[in-house]
Amino acid sequence: MNTFSKNLNPRAFDAIKAGTKRIEIRANKNSTGKTSFNNIKEGDFIIFQKKGFDEKLKCLVKRKTLYKSVKELLEKEGTKYTLSSTNDIEKGIQSIESIGDYKRLIAKNGVFAVEIEYPC
């Protein structure tokens, strides 16, 4: 088991804490660095830090699935536990693809759905 540290925006962090977000979505950057989502496996832990705050959550990784697109991910995983800003698939796609270079990375490498459990 490994432990990874990742930053989260306050809305997503609070949704995980409240139990309304159980799937973390990350672009597959196809990197091999030791903190990369490519290395996260079932049974590992992720410590999420709330951006701009000292608050942290330790979550257990239950599953990691790679999808070809955000649309495929949201159609298979649903929006209830994946999105913290909307339940609309099209708005969810736009929101996720607007993050940094996610649109390009996802088109090239796919996107991860990481099912987490909090508290663990």
Biopython code that builds the backbone (N, CA, C, O; Angstrom):
import numpy as np
from Bio.PDB.StructureBuilder import StructureBuilder

atoms = [
    (1, "MET", "N", (0.834, -1.186, 0.000)),
    (1, "MET", "CA", (0.000, 0.000, 0.000)),
    (1, "MET", "C", (0.878, 1.248, 0.000)),
    (1, "MET", "O", (1.863, 1.339, 0.732)),
    (2, "ASN", "N", (0.496, 2.196, -0.832)),
    (2, "ASN", "CA", (1.193, 3.475, -0.915)),
    (2, "ASN", "C", (0.234, 4.594, -0.541)),
    (2, "ASN", "O", (-0.983, 4.421, -0.592)),
    (3, "THR", "N", (0.779, 5.727, -0.169)),
    (3, "THR", "CA", (-0.018, 6.908, 0.150)),
    (3, "THR", "C", (0.403, 8.037, -0.772)),
    (3, "THR", "O", (1.589, 8.335, -0.910)),
    (4, "PHE", "N", (-0.584, 8.661, -1.403)),
    (4, "PHE", "CA", (-0.374, 9.756, -2.338)),
    (4, "PHE", "C", (-0.990, 11.023, -1.766)),
    (4, "PHE", "O", (-1.987, 10.950, -1.048)),
    (5, "SER", "N", (-0.425, 12.167, -2.065)),
    (5, "SER", "CA", (-0.966, 13.453, -1.630)),
    (5, "SER", "C", (-1.406, 14.236, -2.855)),
    (5, "SER", "O", (-0.661, 14.352, -3.829)),
    (6, "LYS", "N", (-2.623, 14.774, -2.802)),
    (6, "LYS", "CA", (-3.171, 15.542, -3.918)),
    (6, "LYS", "C", (-3.941, 16.744, -3.385)),
    (6, "LYS", "O", (-4.579, 16.660, -2.336)),
    (7, "ASN", "N", (-3.883, 17.851, -4.099)),
    (7, "ASN", "CA", (-4.658, 19.039, -3.762)),
    (7, "ASN", "C", (-6.026, 18.963, -4.408)),
    (7, "ASN", "O", (-6.187, 18.394, -5.488)),
    (8, "LEU", "N", (-7.018, 19.545, -3.732)),
    (8, "LEU", "CA", (-8.381, 19.592, -4.266)),
    (8, "LEU", "C", (-8.959, 20.977, -4.045)),
    (8, "LEU", "O", (-8.652, 21.640, -3.054)),
    (9, "ASN", "N", (-9.799, 21.408, -4.975)),
    (9, "ASN", "CA", (-10.494, 22.670, -4.762)),
    (9, "ASN", "C", (-11.476, 22.490, -3.600)),
    (9, "ASN", "O", (-11.917, 21.371, -3.338)),
    (10, "PRO", "N", (-11.818, 23.560, -2.911)),
    (10, "PRO", "CA", (-12.672, 23.446, -1.728)),
    (10, "PRO", "C", (-14.017, 22.777, -1.982)),
    (10, "PRO", "O", (-14.481, 22.014, -1.135)),
    (11, "ARG", "N", (-14.662, 23.038, -3.123)),
    (11, "ARG", "CA", (-15.973, 22.435, -3.398)),
    (11, "ARG", "C", (-15.879, 20.910, -3.472)),
    (11, "ARG", "O", (-16.688, 20.210, -2.863)),
    (12, "ALA", "N", (-14.900, 20.394, -4.214)),
    (12, "ALA", "CA", (-14.730, 18.941, -4.338)),
    (12, "ALA", "C", (-14.321, 18.335, -2.991)),
    (12, "ALA", "O", (-14.810, 17.270, -2.614)),
    (13, "PHE", "N", (-13.435, 19.006, -2.275)),
    (13, "PHE", "CA", (-12.989, 18.538, -0.962)),
    (13, "PHE", "C", (-14.185, 18.405, -0.019)),
    (13, "PHE", "O", (-14.356, 17.374, 0.633)),
    (14, "ASP", "N", (-15.007, 19.447, 0.050)),
    (14, "ASP", "CA", (-16.166, 19.432, 0.943)),
    (14, "ASP", "C", (-17.177, 18.358, 0.538)),
    (14, "ASP", "O", (-17.830, 17.767, 1.398)),
    (15, "ALA", "N", (-17.308, 18.102, -0.769)),
    (15, "ALA", "CA", (-18.227, 17.065, -1.241)),
    (15, "ALA", "C", (-17.739, 15.673, -0.835)),
    (15, "ALA", "O", (-18.547, 14.818, -0.470)),
    (16, "ILE", "N", (-16.432, 15.439, -0.895)),
    (16, "ILE", "CA", (-15.886, 14.153, -0.431)),
    (16, "ILE", "C", (-16.125, 14.011, 1.061)),
    (16, "ILE", "O", (-16.544, 12.953, 1.531)),
    (17, "LYS", "N", (-15.862, 15.069, 1.800)),
    (17, "LYS", "CA", (-16.054, 15.050, 3.254)),
    (17, "LYS", "C", (-17.515, 14.759, 3.612)),
    (17, "LYS", "O", (-17.786, 14.046, 4.578)),
    (18, "ALA", "N", (-18.451, 15.304, 2.842)),
    (18, "ALA", "CA", (-19.877, 15.111, 3.088)),
    (18, "ALA", "C", (-20.391, 13.762, 2.572)),
    (18, "ALA", "O", (-21.518, 13.369, 2.873)),
    (19, "GLY", "N", (-19.561, 13.054, 1.792)),
    (19, "GLY", "CA", (-19.974, 11.761, 1.248)),
    (19, "GLY", "C", (-20.753, 11.847, -0.046)),
    (19, "GLY", "O", (-21.285, 10.839, -0.511)),
    (20, "THR", "N", (-20.833, 13.027, -0.638)),
    (20, "THR", "CA", (-21.586, 13.174, -1.883)),
    (20, "THR", "C", (-20.704, 13.035, -3.126)),
    (20, "THR", "O", (-21.215, 12.973, -4.244)),
    (21, "LYS", "N", (-19.394, 12.987, -2.938)),
    (21, "LYS", "CA", (-18.454, 12.743, -4.052)),
    (21, "LYS", "C", (-17.616, 11.539, -3.673)),
    (21, "LYS", "O", (-16.880, 11.568, -2.687)),
    (22, "ARG", "N", (-17.730, 10.474, -4.464)),
    (22, "ARG", "CA", (-17.009, 9.231, -4.179)),
    (22, "ARG", "C", (-16.079, 8.816, -5.305)),
    (22, "ARG", "O", (-15.359, 7.822, -5.202)),
    (23, "ILE", "N", (-16.103, 9.587, -6.378)),
    (23, "ILE", "CA", (-15.252, 9.303, -7.531)),
    (23, "ILE", "C", (-14.429, 10.553, -7.829)),
    (23, "ILE", "O", (-14.984, 11.618, -8.101)),
    (24, "GLU", "N", (-13.107, 10.420, -7.778)),
    (24, "GLU", "CA", (-12.224, 11.526, -8.155)),
    (24, "GLU", "C", (-11.849, 11.319, -9.621)),
    (24, "GLU", "O", (-11.465, 10.222, -10.025)),
    (25, "ILE", "N", (-11.963, 12.380, -10.405)),
    (25, "ILE", "CA", (-11.696, 12.327, -11.838)),
    (25, "ILE", "C", (-10.380, 13.046, -12.116)),
    (25, "ILE", "O", (-10.191, 14.192, -11.709)),
    (26, "ARG", "N", (-9.476, 12.367, -12.809)),
    (26, "ARG", "CA", (-8.183, 12.964, -13.161)),
    (26, "ARG", "C", (-7.791, 12.562, -14.570)),
    (26, "ARG", "O", (-7.959, 11.409, -14.968)),
    (27, "ALA", "N", (-7.268, 13.518, -15.320)),
    (27, "ALA", "CA", (-6.745, 13.225, -16.660)),
    (27, "ALA", "C", (-5.564, 12.273, -16.530)),
    (27, "ALA", "O", (-4.766, 12.382, -15.599)),
    (28, "ASN", "N", (-5.459, 11.350, -17.462)),
    (28, "ASN", "CA", (-4.304, 10.451, -17.512)),
    (28, "ASN", "C", (-3.162, 11.218, -18.169)),
    (28, "ASN", "O", (-3.149, 11.430, -19.382)),
    (29, "LYS", "N", (-2.215, 11.625, -17.348)),
    (29, "LYS", "CA", (-1.067, 12.370, -17.867)),
    (29, "LYS", "C", (0.000, 11.434, -18.406)),
    (29, "LYS", "O", (1.019, 11.875, -18.937)),
    (30, "ASN", "N", (-0.248, 10.119, -18.263)),
    (30, "ASN", "CA", (0.654, 9.095, -18.777)),
    (30, "ASN", "C", (2.073, 9.316, -18.267)),
    (30, "ASN", "O", (3.048, 9.111, -18.989)),
    (31, "SER", "N", (2.169, 9.739, -17.010)),
    (31, "SER", "CA", (3.484, 9.980, -16.416)),
    (31, "SER", "C", (3.824, 8.847, -15.446)),
    (31, "SER", "O", (2.950, 8.112, -14.987)),
    (32, "THR", "N", (5.086, 8.733, -15.156)),
    (32, "THR", "CA", (5.540, 7.660, -14.274)),
    (32, "THR", "C", (6.131, 8.186, -12.973)),
    (32, "THR", "O", (6.724, 7.429, -12.204)),
    (33, "GLY", "N", (5.966, 9.491, -12.726)),
    (33, "GLY", "CA", (6.468, 10.061, -11.479)),
    (33, "GLY", "C", (5.832, 9.389, -10.273)),
    (33, "GLY", "O", (4.727, 8.854, -10.365)),
    (34, "LYS", "N", (6.524, 9.415, -9.147)),
    (34, "LYS", "CA", (6.047, 8.650, -7.997)),
    (34, "LYS", "C", (4.735, 9.161, -7.421)),
    (34, "LYS", "O", (4.091, 8.434, -6.665)),
    (35, "THR", "N", (4.303, 10.396, -7.749)),
    (35, "THR", "CA", (3.021, 10.898, -7.256)),
    (35, "THR", "C", (1.918, 10.826, -8.315)),
    (35, "THR", "O", (0.811, 11.313, -8.084)),
    (36, "SER", "N", (2.205, 10.228, -9.466)),
    (36, "SER", "CA", (1.274, 10.168, -10.582)),
    (36, "SER", "C", (0.069, 9.273, -10.289)),
    (36, "SER", "O", (0.191, 8.243, -9.626)),
    (37, "PHE", "N", (-1.105, 9.685, -10.800)),
    (37, "PHE", "CA", (-2.302, 8.850, -10.683)),
    (37, "PHE", "C", (-2.119, 7.528, -11.426)),
    (37, "PHE", "O", (-2.827, 6.563, -11.139)),
    (38, "ASN", "N", (-1.191, 7.466, -12.367)),
    (38, "ASN", "CA", (-0.932, 6.207, -13.063)),
    (38, "ASN", "C", (-0.465, 5.123, -12.091)),
    (38, "ASN", "O", (-0.665, 3.934, -12.342)),
    (39, "ASN", "N", (0.154, 5.530, -10.986)),
    (39, "ASN", "CA", (0.696, 4.571, -10.023)),
    (39, "ASN", "C", (-0.275, 4.183, -8.924)),
    (39, "ASN", "O", (-0.002, 3.238, -8.183)),
    (40, "ILE", "N", (-1.391, 4.871, -8.790)),
    (40, "ILE", "CA", (-2.352, 4.574, -7.732)),
    (40, "ILE", "C", (-3.057, 3.262, -8.032)),
    (40, "ILE", "O", (-3.468, 2.990, -9.160)),
    (41, "LYS", "N", (-3.182, 2.454, -6.977)),
    (41, "LYS", "CA", (-3.825, 1.138, -7.113)),
    (41, "LYS", "C", (-4.860, 0.940, -6.011)),
    (41, "LYS", "O", (-4.851, 1.637, -4.996)),
    (42, "GLU", "N", (-5.745, -0.015, -6.229)),
    (42, "GLU", "CA", (-6.713, -0.392, -5.210)),
    (42, "GLU", "C", (-5.974, -0.726, -3.914)),
    (42, "GLU", "O", (-4.972, -1.441, -3.932)),
    (43, "GLY", "N", (-6.469, -0.211, -2.803)),
    (43, "GLY", "CA", (-5.850, -0.453, -1.505)),
    (43, "GLY", "C", (-4.878, 0.639, -1.078)),
    (43, "GLY", "O", (-4.475, 0.688, 0.085)),
    (44, "ASP", "N", (-4.496, 1.520, -2.009)),
    (44, "ASP", "CA", (-3.647, 2.660, -1.667)),
    (44, "ASP", "C", (-4.494, 3.718, -0.968)),
    (44, "ASP", "O", (-5.719, 3.613, -0.901)),
    (45, "PHE", "N", (-3.815, 4.740, -0.449)),
    (45, "PHE", "CA", (-4.488, 5.858, 0.192)),
    (45, "PHE", "C", (-4.135, 7.146, -0.545)),
    (45, "PHE", "O", (-3.039, 7.298, -1.084)),
    (46, "ILE", "N", (-5.098, 8.069, -0.551)),
    (46, "ILE", "CA", (-4.861, 9.410, -1.061)),
    (46, "ILE", "C", (-5.184, 10.379, 0.065)),
    (46, "ILE", "O", (-6.262, 10.320, 0.656)),
    (47, "ILE", "N", (-4.251, 11.263, 0.358)),
    (47, "ILE", "CA", (-4.510, 12.327, 1.316)),
    (47, "ILE", "C", (-4.774, 13.586, 0.494)),
    (47, "ILE", "O", (-3.880, 14.115, -0.168)),
    (48, "PHE", "N", (-6.014, 14.049, 0.551)),
    (48, "PHE", "CA", (-6.398, 15.256, -0.165)),
    (48, "PHE", "C", (-6.237, 16.458, 0.748)),
    (48, "PHE", "O", (-6.689, 16.447, 1.893)),
    (49, "GLN", "N", (-5.589, 17.498, 0.232)),
    (49, "GLN", "CA", (-5.455, 18.772, 0.953)),
    (49, "GLN", "C", (-6.394, 19.767, 0.304)),
    (49, "GLN", "O", (-6.408, 19.929, -0.916)),
    (50, "LYS", "N", (-7.177, 20.429, 1.137)),
    (50, "LYS", "CA", (-8.090, 21.463, 0.662)),
    (50, "LYS", "C", (-7.277, 22.696, 0.290)),
    (50, "LYS", "O", (-6.631, 23.294, 1.150)),
    (51, "LYS", "N", (-7.302, 23.086, -0.997)),
    (51, "LYS", "CA", (-6.511, 24.230, -1.477)),
    (51, "LYS", "C", (-6.830, 25.482, -0.665)),
    (51, "LYS", "O", (-7.989, 25.859, -0.492)),
    (52, "GLY", "N", (-5.760, 26.114, -0.173)),
    (52, "GLY", "CA", (-5.915, 27.341, 0.586)),
    (52, "GLY", "C", (-6.188, 27.137, 2.065)),
    (52, "GLY", "O", (-6.344, 28.107, 2.807)),
    (53, "PHE", "N", (-6.247, 25.880, 2.503)),
    (53, "PHE", "CA", (-6.549, 25.558, 3.897)),
    (53, "PHE", "C", (-5.590, 24.475, 4.384)),
    (53, "PHE", "O", (-4.897, 23.844, 3.585)),
    (54, "ASP", "N", (-5.556, 24.266, 5.689)),
    (54, "ASP", "CA", (-4.718, 23.208, 6.267)),
    (54, "ASP", "C", (-5.453, 21.879, 6.384)),
    (54, "ASP", "O", (-4.851, 20.879, 6.775)),
    (55, "GLU", "N", (-6.723, 21.848, 6.059)),
    (55, "GLU", "CA", (-7.549, 20.657, 6.252)),
    (55, "GLU", "C", (-7.183, 19.551, 5.258)),
    (55, "GLU", "O", (-6.926, 19.811, 4.083)),
    (56, "LYS", "N", (-7.166, 18.309, 5.761)),
    (56, "LYS", "CA", (-6.831, 17.149, 4.925)),
    (56, "LYS", "C", (-7.822, 16.024, 5.170)),
    (56, "LYS", "O", (-8.424, 15.927, 6.239)),
    (57, "LEU", "N", (-7.980, 15.174, 4.158)),
    (57, "LEU", "CA", (-8.804, 13.964, 4.245)),
    (57, "LEU", "C", (-7.976, 12.781, 3.772)),
    (57, "LEU", "O", (-7.299, 12.861, 2.746)),
    (58, "LYS", "N", (-8.028, 11.696, 4.508)),
    (58, "LYS", "CA", (-7.354, 10.470, 4.082)),
    (58, "LYS", "C", (-8.415, 9.518, 3.544)),
    (58, "LYS", "O", (-9.357, 9.157, 4.248)),
    (59, "CYS", "N", (-8.247, 9.116, 2.281)),
    (59, "CYS", "CA", (-9.225, 8.278, 1.594)),
    (59, "CYS", "C", (-8.576, 6.986, 1.100)),
    (59, "CYS", "O", (-7.418, 6.972, 0.681)),
    (60, "LEU", "N", (-9.340, 5.917, 1.158)),
    (60, "LEU", "CA", (-8.913, 4.618, 0.640)),
    (60, "LEU", "C", (-9.314, 4.506, -0.823)),
    (60, "LEU", "O", (-10.437, 4.856, -1.186)),
    (61, "VAL", "N", (-8.414, 4.026, -1.659)),
    (61, "VAL", "CA", (-8.723, 3.793, -3.071)),
    (61, "VAL", "C", (-9.374, 2.420, -3.200)),
    (61, "VAL", "O", (-8.759, 1.395, -2.909)),
    (62, "LYS", "N", (-10.625, 2.422, -3.639)),
    (62, "LYS", "CA", (-11.362, 1.172, -3.817)),
    (62, "LYS", "C", (-11.209, 0.611, -5.226)),
    (62, "LYS", "O", (-11.219, -0.602, -5.434)),
    (63, "ARG", "N", (-11.066, 1.535, -6.207)),
    (63, "ARG", "CA", (-11.000, 1.110, -7.608)),
    (63, "ARG", "C", (-10.480, 2.253, -8.442)),
    (63, "ARG", "O", (-10.710, 3.420, -8.121)),
    (64, "LYS", "N", (-9.773, 1.923, -9.523)),
    (64, "LYS", "CA", (-9.337, 2.912, -10.512)),
    (64, "LYS", "C", (-9.673, 2.358, -11.886)),
    (64, "LYS", "O", (-9.280, 1.245, -12.235)),
    (65, "THR", "N", (-10.414, 3.157, -12.669)),
    (65, "THR", "CA", (-10.825, 2.744, -14.005)),
    (65, "THR", "C", (-10.405, 3.814, -15.001)),
    (65, "THR", "O", (-10.606, 5.004, -14.763)),
    (66, "LEU", "N", (-9.821, 3.389, -16.115)),
    (66, "LEU", "CA", (-9.430, 4.308, -17.175)),
    (66, "LEU", "C", (-10.497, 4.299, -18.265)),
    (66, "LEU", "O", (-10.871, 3.245, -18.778)),
    (67, "TYR", "N", (-10.979, 5.492, -18.608)),
    (67, "TYR", "CA", (-11.968, 5.653, -19.672)),
    (67, "TYR", "C", (-11.340, 6.433, -20.828)),
    (67, "TYR", "O", (-10.360, 7.156, -20.645)),
    (68, "LYS", "N", (-11.917, 6.274, -22.015)),
    (68, "LYS", "CA", (-11.404, 6.964, -23.197)),
    (68, "LYS", "C", (-11.770, 8.449, -23.198)),
    (68, "LYS", "O", (-11.047, 9.275, -23.757)),
    (69, "SER", "N", (-12.911, 8.783, -22.561)),
    (69, "SER", "CA", (-13.380, 10.170, -22.581)),
    (69, "SER", "C", (-14.147, 10.477, -21.300)),
    (69, "SER", "O", (-14.562, 9.575, -20.572)),
    (70, "VAL", "N", (-14.325, 11.759, -21.045)),
    (70, "VAL", "CA", (-15.122, 12.186, -19.891)),
    (70, "VAL", "C", (-16.573, 11.760, -20.096)),
    (70, "VAL", "O", (-17.238, 11.346, -19.146)),
    (71, "LYS", "N", (-17.065, 11.857, -21.326)),
    (71, "LYS", "CA", (-18.446, 11.450, -21.611)),
    (71, "LYS", "C", (-18.657, 9.984, -21.267)),
    (71, "LYS", "O", (-19.645, 9.638, -20.619)),
    (72, "GLU", "N", (-17.741, 9.114, -21.694)),
    (72, "GLU", "CA", (-17.851, 7.686, -21.380)),
    (72, "GLU", "C", (-17.817, 7.478, -19.858)),
    (72, "GLU", "O", (-18.606, 6.703, -19.318)),
    (73, "LEU", "N", (-16.912, 8.166, -19.179)),
    (73, "LEU", "CA", (-16.805, 8.048, -17.721)),
    (73, "LEU", "C", (-18.118, 8.425, -17.058)),
    (73, "LEU", "O", (-18.632, 7.675, -16.228)),
    (74, "LEU", "N", (-18.669, 9.591, -17.418)),
    (74, "LEU", "CA", (-19.890, 10.055, -16.766)),
    (74, "LEU", "C", (-21.106, 9.206, -17.126)),
    (74, "LEU", "O", (-22.009, 9.037, -16.307)),
    (75, "GLU", "N", (-21.134, 8.671, -18.347)),
    (75, "GLU", "CA", (-22.232, 7.792, -18.726)),
    (75, "GLU", "C", (-22.187, 6.472, -17.947)),
    (75, "GLU", "O", (-23.235, 5.934, -17.589)),
    (76, "LYS", "N", (-21.001, 5.954, -17.685)),
    (76, "LYS", "CA", (-20.871, 4.679, -16.960)),
    (76, "LYS", "C", (-20.903, 4.854, -15.451)),
    (76, "LYS", "O", (-21.496, 4.038, -14.746)),
    (77, "GLU", "N", (-20.268, 5.915, -14.943)),
    (77, "GLU", "CA", (-20.187, 6.135, -13.497)),
    (77, "GLU", "C", (-21.376, 6.939, -12.971)),
    (77, "GLU", "O", (-21.678, 6.897, -11.779)),
    (78, "GLY", "N", (-22.047, 7.669, -13.858)),
    (78, "GLY", "CA", (-23.123, 8.555, -13.433)),
    (78, "GLY", "C", (-22.550, 9.872, -12.925)),
    (78, "GLY", "O", (-21.333, 10.040, -12.838)),
    (79, "THR", "N", (-23.438, 10.802, -12.590)),
    (79, "THR", "CA", (-22.999, 12.110, -12.117)),
    (79, "THR", "C", (-23.161, 12.271, -10.608)),
    (79, "THR", "O", (-22.552, 13.159, -10.011)),
    (80, "LYS", "N", (-23.967, 11.428, -9.993)),
    (80, "LYS", "CA", (-24.313, 11.599, -8.576)),
    (80, "LYS", "C", (-23.094, 11.663, -7.666)),
    (80, "LYS", "O", (-23.030, 12.524, -6.788)),
    (81, "TYR", "N", (-22.126, 10.771, -7.857)),
    (81, "TYR", "CA", (-20.961, 10.716, -6.978)),
    (81, "TYR", "C", (-19.666, 11.162, -7.658)),
    (81, "TYR", "O", (-18.591, 11.069, -7.065)),
    (82, "THR", "N", (-19.764, 11.650, -8.906)),
    (82, "THR", "CA", (-18.554, 12.056, -9.633)),
    (82, "THR", "C", (-18.362, 13.559, -9.682)),
    (82, "THR", "O", (-17.233, 14.045, -9.625)),
    (83, "LEU", "N", (-19.452, 14.295, -9.786)),
    (83, "LEU", "CA", (-19.370, 15.743, -9.971)),
    (83, "LEU", "C", (-19.828, 16.472, -8.715)),
    (83, "LEU", "O", (-20.803, 16.077, -8.076)),
    (84, "SER", "N", (-19.120, 17.533, -8.371)),
    (84, "SER", "CA", (-19.515, 18.322, -7.201)),
    (84, "SER", "C", (-20.179, 19.635, -7.603)),
    (84, "SER", "O", (-20.646, 20.381, -6.743)),
    (85, "SER", "N", (-20.225, 19.927, -8.917)),
    (85, "SER", "CA", (-20.760, 21.214, -9.348)),
    (85, "SER", "C", (-22.081, 21.126, -10.105)),
    (85, "SER", "O", (-22.820, 22.108, -10.171)),
    (86, "THR", "N", (-22.385, 19.972, -10.672)),
    (86, "THR", "CA", (-23.589, 19.841, -11.501)),
    (86, "THR", "C", (-23.950, 18.362, -11.637)),
    (86, "THR", "O", (-23.123, 17.488, -11.376)),
    (87, "ASN", "N", (-25.184, 18.091, -12.044)),
    (87, "ASN", "CA", (-25.585, 16.723, -12.382)),
    (87, "ASN", "C", (-25.788, 16.569, -13.884)),
    (87, "ASN", "O", (-26.197, 15.506, -14.353)),
    (88, "ASP", "N", (-25.505, 17.621, -14.633)),
    (88, "ASP", "CA", (-25.663, 17.636, -16.079)),
    (88, "ASP", "C", (-24.382, 17.118, -16.742)),
    (88, "ASP", "O", (-23.303, 17.673, -16.532)),
    (89, "ILE", "N", (-24.503, 16.063, -17.532)),
    (89, "ILE", "CA", (-23.334, 15.444, -18.161)),
    (89, "ILE", "C", (-22.583, 16.439, -19.050)),
    (89, "ILE", "O", (-21.359, 16.535, -18.961)),
    (90, "GLU", "N", (-23.288, 17.171, -19.896)),
    (90, "GLU", "CA", (-22.615, 18.098, -20.808)),
    (90, "GLU", "C", (-21.877, 19.206, -20.045)),
    (90, "GLU", "O", (-20.753, 19.562, -20.399)),
    (91, "LYS", "N", (-22.506, 19.746, -19.005)),
    (91, "LYS", "CA", (-21.836, 20.768, -18.187)),
    (91, "LYS", "C", (-20.652, 20.164, -17.443)),
    (91, "LYS", "O", (-19.628, 20.822, -17.261)),
    (92, "GLY", "N", (-20.790, 18.908, -17.013)),
    (92, "GLY", "CA", (-19.696, 18.214, -16.341)),
    (92, "GLY", "C", (-18.501, 18.024, -17.267)),
    (92, "GLY", "O", (-17.356, 18.227, -16.862)),
    (93, "ILE", "N", (-18.768, 17.636, -18.504)),
    (93, "ILE", "CA", (-17.698, 17.471, -19.503)),
    (93, "ILE", "C", (-16.979, 18.802, -19.705)),
    (93, "ILE", "O", (-15.749, 18.860, -19.688)),
    (94, "GLN", "N", (-17.754, 19.872, -19.895)),
    (94, "GLN", "CA", (-17.162, 21.199, -20.104)),
    (94, "GLN", "C", (-16.322, 21.607, -18.899)),
    (94, "GLN", "O", (-15.224, 22.139, -19.061)),
    (95, "SER", "N", (-16.825, 21.365, -17.707)),
    (95, "SER", "CA", (-16.108, 21.755, -16.484)),
    (95, "SER", "C", (-14.781, 21.008, -16.356)),
    (95, "SER", "O", (-13.746, 21.614, -16.079)),
    (96, "ILE", "N", (-14.817, 19.708, -16.556)),
    (96, "ILE", "CA", (-13.605, 18.893, -16.423)),
    (96, "ILE", "C", (-12.592, 19.238, -17.511)),
    (96, "ILE", "O", (-11.402, 19.380, -17.233)),
    (97, "GLU", "N", (-13.065, 19.371, -18.747)),
    (97, "GLU", "CA", (-12.154, 19.665, -19.854)),
    (97, "GLU", "C", (-11.601, 21.092, -19.815)),
    (97, "GLU", "O", (-10.661, 21.406, -20.545)),
    (98, "SER", "N", (-12.169, 21.953, -18.980)),
    (98, "SER", "CA", (-11.665, 23.330, -18.871)),
    (98, "SER", "C", (-10.496, 23.446, -17.898)),
    (98, "SER", "O", (-9.891, 24.513, -17.787)),
    (99, "ILE", "N", (-10.170, 22.369, -17.194)),
    (99, "ILE", "CA", (-9.066, 22.380, -16.231)),
    (99, "ILE", "C", (-7.743, 22.272, -16.985)),
    (99, "ILE", "O", (-7.496, 21.289, -17.684)),
    (100, "GLY", "N", (-6.897, 23.285, -16.839)),
    (100, "GLY", "CA", (-5.556, 23.258, -17.446)),
    (100, "GLY", "C", (-5.547, 22.688, -18.846)),
    (100, "GLY", "O", (-6.266, 23.163, -19.724)),
    (101, "ASP", "N", (-4.721, 21.654, -19.057)),
    (101, "ASP", "CA", (-4.642, 21.015, -20.376)),
    (101, "ASP", "C", (-5.358, 19.658, -20.378)),
    (101, "ASP", "O", (-5.000, 18.769, -21.150)),
    (102, "TYR", "N", (-6.373, 19.502, -19.512)),
    (102, "TYR", "CA", (-7.121, 18.245, -19.420)),
    (102, "TYR", "C", (-7.720, 17.811, -20.755)),
    (102, "TYR", "O", (-7.660, 16.629, -21.095)),
    (103, "LYS", "N", (-8.295, 18.740, -21.520)),
    (103, "LYS", "CA", (-8.958, 18.361, -22.774)),
    (103, "LYS", "C", (-7.974, 17.650, -23.702)),
    (103, "LYS", "O", (-8.297, 16.604, -24.266)),
    (104, "ARG", "N", (-6.785, 18.209, -23.861)),
    (104, "ARG", "CA", (-5.761, 17.610, -24.726)),
    (104, "ARG", "C", (-5.281, 16.280, -24.153)),
    (104, "ARG", "O", (-5.171, 15.291, -24.878)),
    (105, "LEU", "N", (-4.994, 16.255, -22.848)),
    (105, "LEU", "CA", (-4.488, 15.028, -22.217)),
    (105, "LEU", "C", (-5.501, 13.893, -22.290)),
    (105, "LEU", "O", (-5.140, 12.750, -22.573)),
    (106, "ILE", "N", (-6.764, 14.208, -22.035)),
    (106, "ILE", "CA", (-7.803, 13.176, -22.063)),
    (106, "ILE", "C", (-7.993, 12.649, -23.480)),
    (106, "ILE", "O", (-8.147, 11.443, -23.671)),
    (107, "ALA", "N", (-7.985, 13.533, -24.477)),
    (107, "ALA", "CA", (-8.114, 13.092, -25.876)),
    (107, "ALA", "C", (-6.974, 12.147, -26.246)),
    (107, "ALA", "O", (-7.166, 11.208, -27.018)),
    (108, "LYS", "N", (-5.800, 12.396, -25.699)),
    (108, "LYS", "CA", (-4.618, 11.590, -26.017)),
    (108, "LYS", "C", (-4.514, 10.310, -25.178)),
    (108, "LYS", "O", (-4.201, 9.243, -25.706)),
    (109, "ASN", "N", (-4.782, 10.421, -23.851)),
    (109, "ASN", "CA", (-4.491, 9.313, -22.926)),
    (109, "ASN", "C", (-5.672, 8.761, -22.146)),
    (109, "ASN", "O", (-5.544, 7.718, -21.505)),
    (110, "GLY", "N", (-6.816, 9.428, -22.181)),
    (110, "GLY", "CA", (-7.963, 8.979, -21.403)),
    (110, "GLY", "C", (-8.046, 9.672, -20.047)),
    (110, "GLY", "O", (-7.263, 10.568, -19.734)),
    (111, "VAL", "N", (-9.016, 9.230, -19.255)),
    (111, "VAL", "CA", (-9.310, 9.870, -17.975)),
    (111, "VAL", "C", (-9.605, 8.803, -16.917)),
    (111, "VAL", "O", (-10.286, 7.814, -17.187)),
    (112, "PHE", "N", (-9.080, 9.023, -15.717)),
    (112, "PHE", "CA", (-9.278, 8.073, -14.618)),
    (112, "PHE", "C", (-10.501, 8.428, -13.784)),
    (112, "PHE", "O", (-10.769, 9.598, -13.513)),
    (113, "ALA", "N", (-11.229, 7.408, -13.387)),
    (113, "ALA", "CA", (-12.243, 7.499, -12.335)),
    (113, "ALA", "C", (-11.674, 6.706, -11.174)),
    (113, "ALA", "O", (-11.487, 5.494, -11.277)),
    (114, "VAL", "N", (-11.398, 7.386, -10.069)),
    (114, "VAL", "CA", (-10.815, 6.725, -8.899)),
    (114, "VAL", "C", (-11.883, 6.722, -7.810)),
    (114, "VAL", "O", (-12.222, 7.763, -7.248)),
    (115, "GLU", "N", (-12.406, 5.529, -7.526)),
    (115, "GLU", "CA", (-13.411, 5.414, -6.472)),
    (115, "GLU", "C", (-12.703, 5.422, -5.126)),
    (115, "GLU", "O", (-11.776, 4.648, -4.887)),
    (116, "ILE", "N", (-13.163, 6.321, -4.245)),
    (116, "ILE", "CA", (-12.532, 6.474, -2.945)),
    (116, "ILE", "C", (-13.551, 6.248, -1.826)),
    (116, "ILE", "O", (-14.763, 6.341, -2.024)),
    (117, "GLU", "N", (-13.021, 5.955, -0.670)),
    (117, "GLU", "CA", (-13.858, 5.779, 0.523)),
    (117, "GLU", "C", (-13.351, 6.712, 1.602)),
    (117, "GLU", "O", (-12.168, 6.708, 1.944)),
    (118, "TYR", "N", (-14.279, 7.525, 2.145)),
    (118, "TYR", "CA", (-13.967, 8.407, 3.258)),
    (118, "TYR", "C", (-15.153, 8.397, 4.199)),
    (118, "TYR", "O", (-16.285, 8.507, 3.727)),
    (119, "PRO", "N", (-14.963, 8.272, 5.506)),
    (119, "PRO", "CA", (-13.672, 7.973, 6.124)),
    (119, "PRO", "C", (-13.278, 6.531, 5.863)),
    (119, "PRO", "O", (-14.119, 5.677, 5.583)),
    (120, "CYS", "N", (-12.000, 6.283, 5.960)),
    (120, "CYS", "CA", (-11.511, 4.930, 5.684)),
    (120, "CYS", "C", (-11.051, 4.255, 6.968)),
    (120, "CYS", "O", (-10.605, 3.108, 6.938)),
]
sb = StructureBuilder()
sb.init_structure("model")
sb.init_model(0)
sb.init_chain("A")
sb.init_seg("    ")
for serial, (resi, resn, name, xyz) in enumerate(atoms, 1):
    if name == "N":
        sb.init_residue(resn, " ", resi, " ")
    sb.init_atom(name, np.array(xyz, "f"), 0.0, 1.0, " ", f" {name:<3s}", serial, name[0])
structure = sb.get_structure()
